[in-house]
Amino acid sequence: MSDHRTITFSLKDDKEFQIHSTLVVVYDALKEKGYNPINQIVGYILSEDPTYITTHNNARSLIRKIDRDELLQLLVKSYLSE
């Protein structure tokens, strides 16, 4: 008799991981270019103006793939859960 295990996979967790990974890449790219990453990301979130995010390491293209509402929900959830 073989041991079959079921692995559960949550799309919600995967989406959160993707958003987190993207933010890390964007943060690092902004820092590498000498920007204040927090100020730049907040500026982008508030205005949705992509010029707040550098094109370095494809950061601007990556962050534009994230739904802003989902990003804000995740940030608030993360802040309140700690």
C-alpha distances in whole Angstrom, upper triangle without the diagonal:
4,7,9,13,16,19,22,25,29,31,34,33,33,36,37,36,38,41,41,40,43,45,45,46,49,50,50,51,54,54,55,58,59,59,58,55,55,58,57,54,55,58,56,54,57,59,56,59,56,59,58,55,56,55,54,50,50,50,52,50,47,48,49,46,45,46,49,48,44,46,48,46,43,46,47,44,43,47,46,43,44
4,6,10,13,16,19,22,25,28,31,29,29,33,34,32,34,37,37,37,39,42,41,42,45,46,46,48,51,51,51,54,56,55,54,51,51,54,53,50,52,55,52,51,54,56,53,55,53,56,55,52,52,51,50,46,46,46,48,46,43,44,46,42,42,43,46,45,41,42,45,43,40,43,44,41,40,44,44,40,41
4,6,10,13,16,19,23,26,28,26,26,30,31,29,32,35,34,34,37,39,38,39,42,43,43,45,48,48,48,51,53,52,52,48,48,51,51,47,49,52,49,48,51,53,50,52,50,53,52,49,50,49,48,44,44,44,46,44,41,42,43,40,39,40,43,42,38,39,42,39,37,40,41,37,37,40,40,37,38
4,7,10,13,16,19,22,25,23,23,27,28,27,29,32,32,31,34,36,36,37,40,41,41,43,46,46,47,49,51,50,49,46,46,49,48,45,46,49,47,45,48,50,47,49,47,50,49,46,47,46,45,42,41,41,43,41,38,39,40,37,36,37,40,39,35,37,39,36,34,37,38,35,35,38,38,35,36
4,6,10,13,16,19,21,20,20,24,25,24,26,29,28,28,31,33,33,34,37,38,38,40,43,43,44,46,48,47,46,43,42,46,45,41,43,46,43,41,45,47,44,46,45,47,46,43,44,43,43,39,39,38,40,38,35,36,38,34,33,34,37,36,32,33,36,33,31,33,35,31,31,34,34,31,32
4,6,10,13,16,18,17,17,21,22,21,23,26,26,26,29,31,31,32,35,36,36,38,41,41,42,45,46,45,44,40,40,43,42,39,40,43,41,39,42,44,41,44,42,45,44,41,42,41,41,37,37,36,38,36,33,33,35,31,30,31,33,32,29,30,33,30,28,31,32,29,28,32,32,29,30
4,6,10,13,15,14,14,17,18,17,19,22,22,22,25,27,27,29,31,32,33,35,37,38,38,41,43,41,40,37,36,40,39,35,37,39,37,35,38,40,38,40,38,41,40,37,38,38,37,34,33,32,34,32,29,30,31,28,27,28,30,29,26,27,29,27,24,27,29,26,25,29,29,26,28
4,7,10,12,11,12,15,16,16,18,20,21,21,24,25,26,27,30,31,32,33,35,36,37,40,41,40,39,35,34,37,37,33,34,37,35,32,36,37,35,38,36,39,38,35,37,36,36,33,32,31,33,31,27,28,29,26,24,25,27,26,23,24,26,24,21,25,26,23,23,26,26,23,25
4,7,9,8,8,11,13,12,14,17,17,18,20,22,23,24,26,28,29,30,32,33,34,37,38,37,36,32,31,34,33,30,31,34,31,29,32,34,31,34,32,35,34,32,33,33,33,29,28,27,29,27,24,24,25,22,21,21,24,23,19,21,23,21,19,22,23,20,20,24,24,22,24
4,5,5,6,9,10,11,12,14,15,17,18,20,21,23,24,26,27,29,30,32,33,35,36,35,33,30,29,32,31,27,28,31,28,26,29,31,28,31,30,33,32,30,31,31,31,28,27,26,27,25,22,22,23,20,18,18,21,20,16,18,20,17,15,19,20,17,18,21,21,19,22
4,5,5,6,9,10,10,12,14,15,16,18,20,21,22,24,26,27,28,30,31,33,35,33,32,28,27,30,29,25,26,28,26,23,27,28,25,28,27,30,29,27,29,28,29,26,25,23,24,22,19,19,20,17,15,15,18,17,13,15,18,16,14,18,19,17,17,21,22,20,22
4,5,5,6,9,10,11,12,14,15,17,18,20,21,22,24,26,27,29,30,32,33,31,30,26,25,27,26,23,23,26,24,21,24,26,24,27,25,29,27,26,28,28,28,26,24,23,23,22,19,18,19,16,14,14,16,14,11,13,15,12,11,14,16,13,14,18,18,16,19
4,5,5,6,9,10,10,12,14,15,16,18,20,21,22,24,26,27,28,30,32,30,28,25,24,27,26,22,23,26,24,22,25,27,25,27,26,29,27,25,27,27,27,25,24,22,23,22,19,18,20,17,15,15,17,16,13,13,16,13,11,14,16,13,13,17,17,15,17
4,5,5,6,9,10,10,12,14,15,17,18,20,21,23,24,26,27,29,30,29,28,24,24,26,25,22,23,26,23,21,25,26,24,26,24,27,26,24,25,25,25,22,21,20,21,20,16,16,18,15,13,14,17,17,13,14,17,15,12,15,18,16,15,19,20,18,20
4,5,5,6,9,10,11,12,14,15,16,18,20,21,22,24,26,27,29,27,26,22,21,24,23,19,20,23,20,18,21,23,20,23,21,24,23,21,23,23,23,21,19,18,18,17,14,13,15,12,10,11,13,13,9,10,13,12,10,13,15,14,14,17,19,18,20
4,5,5,6,9,10,11,12,14,15,16,18,20,21,22,24,26,27,25,24,20,19,22,21,17,18,21,19,17,20,22,20,22,21,24,22,20,22,23,23,21,20,17,19,18,14,13,15,13,10,11,13,13,9,9,11,10,7,10,13,11,10,14,15,14,16
4,5,5,6,8,10,11,12,14,15,16,18,20,21,22,24,26,24,23,19,19,22,21,18,20,22,20,19,22,24,22,24,22,24,23,20,22,22,22,19,18,16,18,18,14,14,16,14,12,14,15,16,12,11,14,14,10,12,15,14,12,16,18,16,17
4,5,5,6,9,10,11,12,14,15,17,18,20,21,23,25,23,22,18,19,21,20,16,19,21,18,17,21,22,19,21,19,22,21,18,19,19,19,16,15,14,15,14,10,11,13,10,9,12,14,15,11,11,14,14,11,13,17,16,15,18,20,19,20
4,5,5,6,9,10,10,12,14,15,16,18,20,21,23,21,20,16,16,18,17,13,15,17,15,13,17,19,16,18,17,19,18,15,17,18,18,16,15,12,14,13,10,9,11,9,7,9,10,12,9,7,11,11,9,10,13,13,12,15,17,17,18
4,5,5,6,9,10,10,12,14,15,16,18,20,21,19,18,14,14,17,16,13,15,18,16,15,18,20,18,20,18,20,18,16,18,18,18,16,16,13,15,15,12,11,14,13,10,13,13,14,11,9,12,12,9,10,13,13,11,13,16,15,16
4,5,5,6,9,10,11,12,14,15,17,19,20,19,18,15,15,19,17,14,17,19,17,17,20,22,19,21,18,20,19,16,16,17,16,13,13,11,14,14,10,10,14,12,11,14,15,17,14,12,15,16,13,13,17,16,14,17,20,19,19
4,5,5,6,8,10,11,12,14,15,17,19,17,17,13,14,17,15,12,15,17,14,14,18,19,16,17,15,17,15,12,13,13,13,11,10,8,10,10,6,7,10,9,8,12,13,15,13,11,14,15,13,13,17,17,15,18,21,21,21
4,5,5,6,8,10,10,12,14,15,17,15,14,10,10,13,12,9,12,14,12,12,15,17,15,16,14,16,14,11,13,14,14,12,12,9,11,12,9,7,11,11,9,12,12,14,13,9,12,14,11,11,15,15,13,15,18,18,18
4,5,5,6,8,10,10,12,14,15,14,14,10,11,14,13,11,14,16,15,15,19,20,18,19,17,18,16,13,13,14,13,12,12,10,13,14,11,10,14,14,13,16,16,18,16,13,15,17,14,13,17,17,15,16,20,19,19
4,6,5,6,9,10,10,12,14,14,14,11,13,15,13,12,15,17,15,16,19,20,18,18,15,16,15,11,11,11,10,8,9,7,10,11,8,9,13,13,13,16,17,19,18,15,17,19,17,16,20,20,18,20,23,23,23
4,5,5,6,9,10,11,13,11,11,8,10,12,10,8,12,13,11,13,16,17,15,15,12,13,11,8,8,9,9,8,8,5,7,10,8,7,11,12,12,15,14,18,16,13,16,18,16,15,19,20,18,19,23,23,23
4,6,5,6,9,10,11,9,9,5,8,10,9,8,11,13,12,13,16,17,16,16,14,14,12,9,10,12,11,11,12,8,11,13,11,10,14,15,14,17,16,19,18,14,16,18,16,14,18,19,17,17,21,22,21
4,5,5,6,9,10,10,10,8,11,13,12,11,15,16,15,17,20,21,19,19,16,16,14,11,10,12,10,9,11,9,12,14,13,13,16,17,17,20,19,22,21,18,19,22,19,18,21,22,20,20,24,24,23
4,5,5,6,9,9,10,8,12,13,11,11,15,16,14,17,20,20,18,17,14,13,12,9,7,8,6,6,8,7,10,12,11,11,15,16,17,20,19,22,22,18,20,23,21,20,23,24,22,23,27,27,26
4,5,5,6,5,7,5,9,10,8,9,12,13,12,15,17,17,16,15,13,12,9,7,6,9,8,9,11,8,10,13,13,12,15,17,17,20,19,22,21,18,19,22,21,19,22,24,22,22,26,26,25
4,5,5,5,6,6,9,11,10,11,14,15,15,17,20,20,20,19,16,15,13,11,10,12,10,11,14,11,14,17,16,15,18,20,20,23,21,24,24,20,21,24,22,20,23,25,22,22,26,26,25
4,5,8,10,9,13,14,13,14,17,18,18,20,22,23,22,20,18,16,14,12,10,12,9,10,13,11,14,17,16,16,19,21,21,25,24,27,26,23,24,27,25,23,26,28,25,25,29,29,28
4,6,9,10,13,14,12,14,17,16,16,19,21,21,20,18,16,14,12,10,8,10,8,10,13,11,13,16,16,16,19,21,22,24,23,27,26,23,25,28,26,24,27,29,27,27,30,31,30
4,7,9,12,12,11,14,16,16,17,19,21,21,21,19,17,15,13,12,10,13,11,14,16,14,15,19,19,18,21,23,23,26,24,27,27,24,25,28,26,24,27,29,26,26,30,31,29
4,6,9,8,7,10,12,12,13,16,17,17,18,16,14,12,10,9,9,12,12,14,15,13,14,17,17,16,18,21,21,23,21,24,24,21,21,25,23,21,24,26,24,23,27,28,27
4,6,6,6,9,10,11,12,14,16,17,17,16,15,14,10,11,11,15,14,16,17,14,15,19,18,16,19,21,20,22,20,23,23,19,19,22,21,18,21,23,21,20,24,25,24
4,6,5,6,8,10,10,12,14,15,15,15,14,13,9,9,10,13,13,14,15,12,13,16,15,13,16,18,17,19,17,20,19,16,16,19,18,15,18,20,18,18,21,23,21
4,5,5,6,8,10,11,12,14,15,15,15,14,11,11,13,16,16,17,18,14,15,18,16,14,16,19,17,18,16,18,18,14,14,17,16,13,15,18,16,15,18,20,19
4,6,5,6,9,10,11,12,13,13,13,13,9,10,13,16,17,19,19,15,15,18,18,15,17,20,18,19,16,18,19,16,15,18,18,15,17,20,18,17,20,23,22
4,5,5,6,9,10,11,11,10,10,9,5,6,9,13,14,16,15,12,11,15,15,12,14,17,16,17,15,17,18,15,15,19,18,15,18,21,19,19,22,24,24
4,5,5,6,9,10,10,10,10,10,7,7,10,13,14,15,15,11,10,13,13,9,12,14,12,14,11,14,15,11,11,15,14,12,15,17,16,16,19,21,21
4,5,5,6,8,9,11,11,12,9,10,14,17,18,19,18,15,14,17,16,12,14,16,14,14,11,13,14,11,10,14,14,11,13,16,16,15,18,20,20
4,6,5,6,8,8,9,9,6,9,12,15,17,19,18,15,13,16,16,13,13,17,15,15,12,15,16,14,13,17,17,15,16,20,19,18,21,24,24
4,6,5,5,5,6,8,5,7,11,13,16,17,15,12,10,13,13,9,10,13,12,12,9,13,14,11,12,15,16,14,16,19,19,19,22,24,24
4,6,5,8,9,11,9,10,14,16,18,19,17,14,12,14,14,10,10,13,11,10,7,9,11,9,8,12,13,11,13,16,16,16,19,21,22
4,6,8,11,12,10,13,16,19,21,22,21,17,15,17,17,13,13,16,14,13,9,11,14,12,10,14,15,13,14,18,18,17,20,22,23
4,5,8,10,9,12,15,17,20,22,20,17,14,16,17,13,12,16,14,13,10,13,15,14,13,16,18,17,18,21,22,21,23,26,27
4,6,9,9,10,14,15,18,19,17,14,11,13,13,10,9,12,11,10,8,11,14,12,12,16,17,16,18,21,21,21,24,26,27
4,6,6,8,11,13,16,18,16,13,10,12,14,11,10,13,13,14,12,15,17,15,16,19,20,19,21,24,24,24,27,29,29
4,5,6,8,9,13,14,12,10,6,9,11,8,7,11,12,13,12,16,17,15,16,20,20,19,22,24,24,24,27,29,29
4,5,7,9,12,14,13,11,8,11,13,11,11,15,15,17,15,19,20,18,19,23,23,21,24,26,26,26,29,31,31
4,7,10,12,14,13,10,8,12,13,11,11,15,15,16,14,18,19,16,17,20,20,18,21,24,23,23,26,28,28
4,7,9,11,10,7,5,9,10,8,10,13,13,15,14,18,18,15,17,20,19,18,21,23,22,22,26,27,27
4,5,8,8,6,6,9,11,10,12,15,16,18,17,21,21,18,20,23,22,21,24,26,25,25,29,30,30
4,6,5,5,5,7,9,10,11,14,16,18,18,22,22,20,22,25,24,23,26,28,27,28,31,32,32
4,5,6,8,10,11,12,14,16,17,21,21,24,24,21,23,26,24,23,27,29,27,28,31,32,31
4,5,8,9,9,11,14,15,16,20,20,24,23,20,23,25,23,23,27,28,26,27,30,31,30
4,6,6,6,9,10,11,14,17,18,21,21,18,21,24,22,22,26,27,25,27,30,30,30
4,6,5,6,9,10,11,15,15,19,18,15,18,21,19,18,22,23,22,23,27,27,27
4,5,5,6,9,11,13,13,17,17,15,17,20,19,19,22,24,23,24,27,28,28
4,6,5,7,10,12,14,17,17,15,18,21,20,20,23,25,24,25,28,29,30
4,5,5,7,11,12,16,15,13,16,18,17,17,21,22,21,23,26,26,27
4,5,5,9,9,13,12,10,13,15,14,14,18,19,18,20,23,24,24
4,5,8,8,12,12,11,14,16,16,16,19,21,21,22,25,26,27
4,6,9,12,11,11,14,16,15,16,19,20,20,22,25,25,27
4,6,9,7,7,10,12,11,13,15,16,16,19,21,21,23
4,6,5,6,9,10,11,12,14,15,16,18,20,21,23
4,5,5,6,9,10,10,12,14,15,16,18,20,22
4,5,5,6,9,10,11,12,14,15,17,18,21
4,5,5,6,9,10,10,12,14,15,16,19
4,5,5,6,9,10,10,12,14,15,17
4,5,5,6,8,10,11,12,14,16
4,5,5,6,8,10,11,12,15
4,6,5,6,8,10,10,13
4,5,5,6,9,10,11
4,5,5,6,8,10
4,6,5,6,9
4,6,5,7
4,6,6
4,6
4
